[in-house]
Amino acid sequence: MVVKSPVNDWTSPANDSQEHLNVDKTDKVVMSKILTLFRISNFWAETIADSQKLHGIELVEMR
C-alpha cells in the first residue's frame, strides 16, 4: 500500500507551476491596465496643458 503524504500533494511541481502561471497572468493583466490608465492620464494632461497654452493660460507649479 502506498501512502502519499499531504506535503507532497500540495507542494508538487505540477501544482506549483500552475499556480505561478495563474499569478503571472493576472499580474500582467493588472499591470497592463495600470499602464494604460497612466498613458491615458498623461495624454489628457498634455492635451489640457497644450490647450491652456493656446489660450494664453500658463500653469504655475506649486513649490
N, C-alpha and C positions, 0 to 999 in steps of 0.2 A: 504494500500500500504506500503510495506517495502522498506526502502531505506538503502542500505549498504553504510557505509562511506568508502571513499578510504583508510583511515588509516587502518581499519580492514582488507581490502583486502591484502595489501602488507606486513602487519606485522602478518598475520595469522600464527599459529603454523605450518601448513602444508607446506607453502612456506618456512618458516624459517628453518625447519628441513631439507627439501630437499636441500636447499642452502648450509647448513652446511655439509651435506653428500657429495655434489659435491666438495666443497672446501677441505674437508678432504681427499678425494680420490686423487685429483690432488697433494696435498701436499705430500701425501705418495709416489706417483709415482716419484715426483721430488726428494724427499729425498733419495729414494732407488737408483735412478740413480746417484745422487751425491756420495752416499756411495760406489757404485760400482766403480765409477771413482777413488775415494780415494784408494780403495783396489787394483785396477789395478796399479795405480801410485806407491803405496807403494811396491807392488810386484816387479815392474821393478826397483825401487830404490835399493831394497835389492839385486836383481839379479845382477845389474850393480856393486854394491859395492863388492859383493862376487867375481865376475869375475875379478875385479881390484885387489883384494887381491891375487887371484890365480896367476895373472901376476906380482905380486910384486909392484903394484902401490898403494900407500896409499893416500886417500883424506885428505887434510888439511883443517880443519874448519876455516872459516874466522871469526875473532873476532873484 
